[in-house]
Amino acid sequence: MVVENTKRAETPLPKDLNVFLTVIRQRSFAAAAEELGQSSAYISKRIRILETTLKTRLLHRTTRRLFLTDDGERVQQWAMRILTDIDEMVDDLTQAQYIPRGLLHICSTFGFGRQRLGPALSLFAKKHSELEIRLEVFDRSVDIIQEGFDLEVRVGEDLPEQHICKLLKANHRILCASPKYLDKNGIPETVDDLQNHDCLVLKERNSPFGIWNLTRNDKDISASISGPLSTNNGEIISQWATEGHGIVLRSLWDVEPLLETGELVQVLHGYTQQAGIWAVYPTRLSSSAKLRVCVEFLKDYFNNTC
């Protein structure tokens, strides 16, 4: 039986390839040493190491001349390609820190993604035509690393500890219902009154089901609620509220147009739930120009529109 030798040959170091090309260009070990700011002994050592690594002779030297062997000529071509590729890789990574370009993969929830983030990214794309922007929306928890996202824009205070979270805009949720529902069932005067009302229950991400955690005058209050209708979609829950099915807890940005038209009325003024708009990302902004400019744009956009 023949056993294949799977041991890989040693890989030459880029610095040795660079020394080799410098020697060829200068046609002298001494001149190469002067260009690289090293001693002639150092140059001789690096060439010797390169030849040992590649297991071949690369150069012939006489007192007057230095010339390449056949293998040396082949290594010269490869060394030029390899070092050029390395330079291009470093340039590409460096530019990525300062020049926004490439694919920017973003996710958010259905409602916020469609109503707010989509229009924001439309304007952002017009300012940065060199970027490819891909937006995906979900009504579920997303593992941004496992699923390959650069950025998640989320609403709420349930934030992942393992990622960087930047507040784009402060926001809060309020309690409201349609005039039709309130005419029929009365207006709640206290948080305890919610137990006697139909509450529209939204099961979203990791939020507790059947509990509304509220704040009033910096005091935290938990209210037990129930109702015949529940969903995991915020747009559906808002629609049910306008159709008179019960009391809803929704972000101000989401229900403000409905409050202005009178389709919904705020109840239990002063009771709110913090629900900031957050940028969640796995890497620091300084490492990615495309991520940095997007987060900065969204912060400015939401503070001027939401």
C-alpha positions as CSV (number, residue, x, y, z in Angstrom):
1,M,0.0,0.0,0.0
2,V,1.3,3.4,-0.9
3,V,1.0,6.1,1.8
4,E,0.7,9.6,0.4
5,N,3.0,12.2,1.9
6,T,0.6,15.0,3.0
7,K,3.2,17.1,4.7
8,R,3.2,20.5,3.2
9,A,6.3,22.3,2.1
10,E,7.3,25.4,4.1
11,T,6.0,28.7,2.8
12,P,8.5,31.5,2.1
13,L,8.1,34.7,4.1
14,P,7.0,37.8,2.3
15,K,10.0,39.7,3.8
16,D,12.4,37.1,2.2
17,L,10.7,37.5,-1.2
18,N,11.1,41.3,-0.8
19,V,14.8,40.9,0.0
20,F,15.2,38.6,-3.0
21,L,13.6,41.1,-5.4
22,T,15.6,43.9,-4.0
23,V,18.9,42.0,-4.6
24,I,17.8,41.4,-8.2
25,R,16.9,45.0,-8.7
26,Q,20.1,46.3,-7.2
27,R,22.3,43.5,-8.6
28,S,24.2,43.6,-5.4
29,F,23.8,42.3,-1.8
30,A,25.6,45.5,-0.6
31,A,23.3,47.8,-2.5
32,A,20.2,45.9,-1.4
33,A,21.4,46.1,2.2
34,E,21.7,49.9,1.8
35,E,18.3,50.3,0.3
36,L,16.6,48.2,3.0
37,G,18.6,49.7,5.8
38,Q,20.1,46.4,6.8
39,S,23.6,44.8,6.8
40,S,25.0,42.7,4.0
41,A,25.1,39.8,6.5
42,Y,21.3,40.1,7.0
43,I,20.7,40.1,3.3
44,S,22.8,36.9,2.9
45,K,21.0,35.3,5.7
46,R,17.5,36.0,4.3
47,I,18.5,34.7,0.8
48,R,20.0,31.6,2.4
49,I,16.7,31.0,4.4
50,L,14.6,31.5,1.2
51,E,16.7,29.0,-0.7
52,T,16.5,26.5,2.1
53,T,12.7,27.0,2.4
54,L,12.2,26.5,-1.4
55,K,14.9,23.8,-1.5
56,T,16.6,25.2,-4.5
57,R,19.4,27.6,-5.6
58,L,18.2,31.0,-6.7
59,L,21.3,33.0,-7.3
60,H,24.8,32.5,-8.6
61,R,27.4,35.0,-7.4
62,T,30.9,35.8,-8.7
63,T,33.2,38.6,-7.7
64,R,31.8,40.8,-10.4
65,R,28.3,39.5,-11.3
66,L,25.1,38.2,-9.7
67,F,22.7,36.3,-11.9
68,L,19.6,34.2,-11.5
69,T,19.3,30.4,-11.9
70,D,16.4,29.0,-13.8
71,D,14.5,28.4,-10.6
72,G,15.5,31.9,-9.5
73,E,13.8,33.4,-12.6
74,R,10.6,31.5,-11.8
75,V,10.6,32.6,-8.2
76,Q,11.2,36.2,-9.3
77,Q,7.9,36.1,-11.3
78,W,6.0,34.5,-8.4
79,A,7.5,36.8,-5.8
80,M,6.4,39.9,-7.8
81,R,2.8,38.5,-8.1
82,I,2.7,37.5,-4.4
83,L,4.0,40.8,-3.1
84,T,1.7,42.8,-5.4
85,D,-1.3,40.8,-4.2
86,I,-0.3,41.5,-0.6
87,D,0.1,45.2,-1.3
88,E,-3.4,45.3,-2.9
89,M,-4.9,43.4,0.0
90,V,-3.4,45.9,2.5
91,D,-4.6,48.8,0.3
92,D,-8.1,47.3,0.0
93,L,-8.4,46.9,3.8
94,T,-7.0,50.3,4.5
95,Q,-9.5,51.9,2.0
96,A,-12.3,49.9,3.6
97,Q,-11.7,51.8,6.8
98,Y,-12.0,55.2,5.1
99,I,-13.9,54.8,1.8
100,P,-17.5,53.4,2.1
101,R,-17.9,50.7,-0.5
102,G,-19.0,47.1,-1.0
103,L,-22.1,45.2,0.4
104,L,-23.9,46.6,3.5
105,H,-26.2,43.9,4.8
106,I,-28.8,45.3,7.2
107,C,-31.8,43.8,9.0
108,S,-34.7,45.1,11.0
109,T,-38.3,44.3,12.0
110,F,-41.1,44.3,9.4
111,G,-42.9,47.4,10.6
112,F,-40.0,49.7,11.3
113,G,-38.1,48.4,8.3
114,R,-40.9,49.2,5.9
115,Q,-42.1,52.4,7.4
116,R,-38.9,54.1,8.6
117,L,-35.7,52.3,7.7
118,G,-36.6,51.6,4.1
119,P,-37.2,55.3,3.3
120,A,-34.0,56.3,5.2
121,L,-31.9,53.8,3.3
122,S,-33.4,55.1,0.0
123,L,-31.9,58.5,0.8
124,F,-28.7,56.9,2.0
125,A,-28.3,55.0,-1.2
126,K,-28.5,58.1,-3.3
127,K,-25.6,59.6,-1.3
128,H,-23.5,56.5,-1.6
129,S,-23.9,55.0,-5.0
130,E,-20.8,52.9,-4.6
131,L,-22.5,50.8,-1.8
132,E,-24.6,47.8,-2.4
133,I,-27.3,47.9,0.3
134,R,-29.3,44.8,1.2
135,L,-32.2,45.1,3.7
136,E,-34.0,42.1,5.2
137,V,-36.9,42.4,7.6
138,F,-38.1,39.9,10.2
139,D,-40.4,39.6,13.2
140,R,-38.0,37.2,15.0
141,S,-34.7,37.4,16.8
142,V,-31.7,37.6,14.5
143,D,-28.2,36.4,15.1
144,I,-26.4,39.0,13.1
145,I,-23.0,37.2,13.0
146,Q,-24.4,33.7,12.2
147,E,-26.7,35.2,9.5
148,G,-24.1,37.5,8.0
149,F,-25.5,40.9,8.8
150,D,-23.3,44.0,9.2
151,L,-26.0,46.0,11.1
152,E,-29.3,45.5,12.8
153,V,-31.6,48.4,13.5
154,R,-34.0,47.6,16.3
155,V,-36.6,49.3,18.5
156,G,-36.7,48.5,22.2
157,E,-34.4,48.0,25.2
158,D,-33.8,44.3,24.8
159,L,-30.2,44.7,23.6
160,P,-27.5,42.0,23.1
161,E,-24.6,42.2,25.5
162,Q,-22.2,40.6,23.0
163,H,-22.5,43.4,20.3
164,I,-22.0,47.1,20.2
165,C,-25.2,49.1,20.5
166,K,-25.5,52.8,19.6
167,L,-28.6,54.8,20.4
168,L,-29.9,56.4,17.2
169,K,-32.8,58.1,18.8
170,A,-34.6,58.1,22.1
171,N,-38.2,56.8,21.8
172,H,-41.0,55.5,24.0
173,R,-44.2,53.6,23.7
174,I,-47.6,54.8,24.8
175,L,-51.0,53.3,25.6
176,C,-53.8,54.1,23.2
177,A,-57.1,52.9,21.8
178,S,-59.8,53.9,19.3
179,P,-62.6,56.2,20.3
180,K,-65.0,53.4,19.3
181,Y,-63.5,51.1,21.9
182,L,-63.3,53.7,24.6
183,D,-67.0,54.7,24.1
184,K,-68.0,51.1,24.5
185,N,-65.7,50.0,27.3
186,G,-64.8,53.2,29.2
187,I,-61.5,54.9,29.7
188,P,-59.0,53.3,32.1
189,E,-58.1,55.6,35.0
190,T,-55.3,53.5,36.6
191,V,-52.9,50.8,35.5
192,D,-54.9,48.3,37.5
193,D,-57.9,49.1,35.3
194,L,-56.1,47.4,32.3
195,Q,-57.0,44.0,33.8
196,N,-60.7,44.8,33.0
197,H,-60.0,45.8,29.4
198,D,-59.2,43.9,26.2
199,C,-55.5,44.5,25.6
200,L,-53.9,43.8,22.2
201,V,-51.0,41.6,23.0
202,L,-47.9,41.8,20.8
203,K,-45.4,38.9,21.1
204,E,-42.2,40.3,19.7
205,R,-38.7,39.0,20.1
206,N,-38.0,38.2,23.7
207,S,-40.6,40.6,25.2
208,P,-42.7,39.1,28.1
209,F,-46.1,37.8,27.0
210,G,-49.0,39.2,29.0
211,I,-46.9,41.8,30.9
212,W,-46.5,45.5,30.1
213,N,-43.5,47.0,31.9
214,L,-44.2,50.7,32.1
215,T,-42.6,53.7,33.7
216,R,-44.2,56.8,35.3
217,N,-42.2,59.5,37.0
218,D,-39.1,57.3,36.9
219,K,-40.9,54.5,38.7
220,D,-41.2,51.1,37.1
221,I,-44.6,49.5,37.1
222,S,-45.6,46.0,35.7
223,A,-49.1,45.6,34.5
224,S,-50.7,42.2,33.8
225,I,-52.8,42.3,30.7
226,S,-54.8,39.9,28.5
227,G,-57.1,40.0,25.6
228,P,-58.7,37.8,22.9
229,L,-56.3,39.0,20.1
230,S,-52.5,38.6,19.9
231,T,-49.9,38.6,17.1
232,N,-46.2,38.9,16.5
233,N,-46.7,41.7,14.0
234,G,-46.7,45.3,15.0
235,E,-48.6,46.6,11.9
236,I,-51.4,44.1,12.5
237,I,-51.7,45.1,16.2
238,S,-52.0,48.8,15.2
239,Q,-54.7,47.9,12.7
240,W,-56.7,46.0,15.3
241,A,-56.5,48.9,17.6
242,T,-57.9,51.4,15.1
243,E,-60.8,48.9,14.4
244,G,-61.8,49.0,18.1
245,H,-60.5,45.7,19.4
246,G,-58.7,47.0,22.4
247,I,-55.9,49.0,24.0
248,V,-52.5,48.8,22.5
249,L,-48.9,49.7,23.6
250,R,-47.1,51.1,20.6
251,S,-44.1,53.3,19.8
252,L,-44.9,57.0,19.4
253,W,-43.4,57.1,15.9
254,D,-45.8,54.3,14.9
255,V,-49.0,55.7,16.2
256,E,-48.4,59.5,16.0
257,P,-50.1,59.8,12.6
258,L,-53.1,57.8,14.0
259,L,-53.3,60.1,17.0
260,E,-53.3,63.2,14.7
261,T,-56.2,61.8,12.6
262,G,-58.1,60.8,15.8
263,E,-58.2,57.1,14.8
264,L,-56.5,56.4,18.1
265,V,-56.6,58.3,21.5
266,Q,-53.9,58.1,24.1
267,V,-54.9,56.8,27.5
268,L,-53.1,56.7,30.9
269,H,-51.0,59.7,30.1
270,G,-47.7,59.6,31.8
271,Y,-47.3,55.9,31.6
272,T,-44.7,55.0,29.0
273,Q,-42.3,52.3,28.0
274,Q,-38.8,53.1,26.8
275,A,-38.1,51.8,23.3
276,G,-35.1,53.6,21.8
277,I,-34.1,53.1,18.2
278,W,-30.7,51.3,18.2
279,A,-28.0,50.4,15.8
280,V,-26.5,47.0,16.7
281,Y,-23.3,45.8,15.1
282,P,-20.6,43.3,15.8
283,T,-17.5,45.4,14.9
284,R,-16.3,48.8,15.8
285,L,-17.3,51.7,13.5
286,S,-13.6,52.7,13.1
287,S,-13.0,49.4,11.3
288,S,-15.6,49.8,8.6
289,A,-16.2,53.0,6.6
290,K,-19.5,51.7,5.1
291,L,-20.8,50.8,8.6
292,R,-19.7,54.1,10.1
293,V,-21.3,56.4,7.5
294,C,-24.5,54.4,7.6
295,V,-24.9,54.6,11.4
296,E,-24.0,58.3,11.3
297,F,-26.6,58.9,8.6
298,L,-29.3,57.0,10.3
299,K,-28.7,58.8,13.6
300,D,-29.1,62.2,11.9
301,Y,-32.1,61.0,9.8
302,F,-34.1,59.6,12.7
303,N,-33.4,62.7,14.9
304,N,-34.8,64.9,12.1
305,T,-37.8,62.7,11.0
306,C,-39.0,60.4,13.7
